Amino acid sequence: MIKAGLYPYLGLIEFLAHTLGPDYEIVLYDFSYEDSSIISIANGHISGRKIGAPLNKKSLEAISKGVYRSKNYISDYISLSKEGKMLRSNIYFIKNSENTLLGLLCINFDDSRYQLIVEDILGLCHPNNFAKEKHTYTDKLKSKKINQDEIENFYSSMEDTVDEILKLIIDDLGVPVERLTLEEKMDIVEKMNDKGVFILRGAVKYVAEKLRCSQASIYRYLKRVKESTK
């Protein structure tokens, strides 16, 4: 059931999509620990997502760390479209009068059509491939030295979201899953918990399968993490 505080935003999604145009993806999440997912989306062709898609990496981590308690929004971070184009993304935290998080309003802007216009204009004064070579998304990533962990990818399933976060953590650890020690598994669970992974429904079971341990072990690791932070 949709929270009462989110009903006004359902109409806002359609309004923003018509006002801003097809290059803006507008997304509304209903936040709850039982099922945090998209309940309304406009111009979903940009990320390839539909209603029911889970919270993404940036949102999960912001919620887990309680960013919404001191901020009303996160603006201008980089994400990738379904086709791998860079997007300018923003998250607005929908809260009630008690500062309790109800949902998220997200806007992702795809400026690729404008980039093409820029290249066409620069092509008028550059007879070679200068404009094309200097204004690609790949070059932007390299020039800004953006860490892959800072780039947002959008997924339509919990499994894909968890897979990306888990891969980044294990790659950084440098140890294959089958050789992980108990301490290393606990460290991985702690890092995944910091990133809000276990907010997603079914994440405990899925992570247990990936780490080749039982769900009881994951809950035990999480209990230890909570006890160590007290």
C-alpha positions in Angstrom: 0.0 0.0 0.0 1.3 3.4 -1.0 2.1 5.8 1.9 -0.4 8.7 2.2 2.4 11.2 2.1 3.4 10.0 -1.4 0.1 10.4 -3.1 0.8 14.0 -4.2 4.0 12.9 -5.8 2.2 10.5 -8.1 0.8 13.4 -10.1 4.0 15.3 -9.9 5.9 12.5 -11.8 3.7 12.9 -14.9 3.8 16.7 -14.6 7.6 16.9 -14.4 8.0 14.4 -17.3 5.7 16.6 -19.5 7.4 19.8 -18.4 11.0 18.7 -18.7 10.7 16.5 -21.7 11.9 13.0 -22.8 15.5 13.5 -21.8 14.5 13.4 -18.1 13.7 10.2 -16.3 11.5 10.9 -13.2 11.3 8.1 -10.6 9.3 7.8 -7.4 10.3 5.2 -4.7 8.2 4.1 -1.8 10.6 3.4 1.0 10.1 0.6 3.4 12.3 -2.2 4.7 9.7 -4.7 3.4 9.7 -3.6 -0.2 11.6 -0.5 -1.3 11.0 -0.2 -5.0 9.8 2.1 -7.8 6.1 2.8 -7.7 6.0 5.4 -10.5 8.3 6.2 -13.4 8.3 8.4 -16.5 10.7 8.1 -19.4 11.9 4.8 -18.1 13.5 4.1 -21.5 16.5 6.1 -20.2 17.5 3.5 -17.5 15.5 0.6 -18.8 13.6 0.2 -15.5 10.0 -0.3 -14.7 7.7 -0.2 -11.7 8.9 -2.7 -9.1 12.6 -2.1 -9.8 14.7 -2.0 -6.6 16.5 0.9 -5.0 19.9 1.6 -6.6 23.4 1.7 -5.1 23.5 5.4 -4.4 20.1 5.5 -2.7 20.8 2.4 -0.6 24.0 3.8 0.8 22.4 7.2 1.5 19.6 5.6 3.4 21.9 3.3 5.3 24.1 6.1 6.4 21.2 8.3 7.3 22.1 11.1 4.9 18.5 12.1 4.6 18.4 13.1 8.3 20.7 16.1 7.7 20.1 16.7 4.0 17.0 17.2 1.8 18.6 16.0 -1.4 21.7 14.8 -3.2 22.4 16.5 -6.5 24.6 16.2 -9.6 26.2 12.7 -9.3 27.0 10.5 -12.3 25.0 7.5 -13.3 24.8 5.5 -16.6 21.9 5.0 -18.9 20.8 1.7 -20.3 23.0 2.4 -23.3 26.0 3.4 -21.1 25.6 7.2 -21.5 26.5 9.4 -18.6 23.5 10.9 -16.8 23.3 13.8 -14.3 21.3 12.4 -11.4 19.6 13.8 -8.4 17.8 12.4 -5.3 15.2 14.2 -3.3 14.3 12.7 0.1 10.6 12.7 0.8 10.1 13.0 4.6 7.3 13.7 7.0 7.2 16.3 9.8 9.1 14.0 12.1 11.9 13.6 9.5 11.0 10.0 8.8 11.9 8.9 5.3 8.8 8.0 3.2 10.2 7.8 -0.3 12.6 9.2 -2.9 12.0 11.4 -5.9 14.8 10.9 -8.4 15.6 12.8 -11.6 18.1 11.5 -14.2 19.0 13.8 -17.1 20.4 12.4 -20.4 22.2 15.2 -22.2 23.4 13.1 -25.1 21.2 14.9 -27.7 22.8 18.2 -26.6 26.3 16.7 -26.8 25.6 15.8 -30.4 24.6 19.3 -31.2 27.8 20.6 -29.6 29.8 18.2 -31.7 28.1 19.3 -34.9 28.8 23.0 -34.0 32.4 22.3 -33.2 32.7 20.3 -36.4 32.1 23.4 -38.4 35.4 24.9 -37.2 37.4 21.7 -36.8 37.9 19.8 -40.1 39.3 16.7 -38.4 38.0 14.5 -35.6 39.0 16.9 -32.8 35.5 17.6 -31.6 34.4 13.9 -31.6 37.6 12.7 -29.8 37.4 15.4 -27.1 33.8 15.2 -26.2 33.1 11.6 -25.6 31.7 10.2 -22.3 34.8 7.9 -22.0 37.1 10.9 -22.1 35.0 12.7 -19.5 35.4 9.7 -17.2 39.1 9.6 -17.7 39.7 13.3 -17.3 37.7 13.5 -14.1 39.4 10.3 -12.8 36.1 9.0 -11.5 36.2 5.9 -9.4 34.0 3.1 -10.8 32.4 2.8 -7.4 31.2 6.3 -7.6 29.2 5.7 -10.9 25.6 4.7 -10.5 24.3 1.8 -12.6 20.5 1.1 -12.8 19.2 -2.4 -12.5 15.7 -4.0 -12.6 16.4 -6.7 -10.1 17.7 -7.1 -6.5 20.2 -9.7 -7.7 21.9 -7.4 -10.3 22.2 -4.6 -7.7 23.7 -6.9 -5.1 26.0 -8.5 -7.7 27.6 -5.1 -8.6 28.2 -4.1 -5.0 29.5 -7.5 -4.0 31.9 -7.6 -7.0 33.3 -4.2 -6.1 34.0 -5.3 -2.5 35.5 -8.7 -3.4 37.6 -7.2 -6.2 39.0 -4.7 -3.7 39.7 -7.5 -1.3 41.5 -9.5 -3.9 40.4 -13.0 -2.7 38.1 -15.4 -4.6 34.9 -16.4 -2.8 35.9 -20.0 -2.4 39.0 -18.9 -0.4 37.3 -16.4 1.9 38.0 -16.8 5.6 35.3 -16.3 8.3 36.8 -12.9 9.1 36.8 -11.8 5.5 33.1 -12.9 5.1 32.2 -10.8 8.1 34.1 -7.9 6.7 32.2 -8.2 3.4 28.9 -8.4 5.2 29.8 -5.3 7.2 30.7 -3.4 4.1 27.5 -4.5 2.3 25.5 -3.5 5.4 27.1 0.0 5.3 26.0 0.3 1.7 22.4 -0.6 2.6 22.3 -3.9 0.7 20.2 -5.7 3.3 17.4 -3.1 3.0 16.5 -5.0 -0.2 14.0 -7.8 0.1 15.6 -11.2 -0.4 19.2 -9.8 -0.1 20.1 -11.9 3.0 19.3 -15.1 1.2 21.0 -14.1 -2.0 24.2 -12.9 -0.3 24.3 -16.1 1.7 24.3 -18.1 -1.6 27.0 -15.9 -3.1 29.2 -16.2 -0.1 28.5 -19.9 0.2 27.2 -19.8 3.7 23.9 -20.1 5.5 21.3 -17.3 6.0 21.8 -17.9 9.7 25.5 -17.0 9.3 24.6 -13.7 7.6 22.2 -12.8 10.4 24.9 -13.7 12.9 27.5 -11.5 11.1 25.0 -8.6 11.1 24.3 -9.1 14.8 28.1 -8.8 15.5 28.3 -5.7 13.3 25.5 -4.0 15.2 27.1 -5.0 18.5 30.5 -3.7 17.5 29.0 -0.3 16.6 27.3 0.2 20.0 
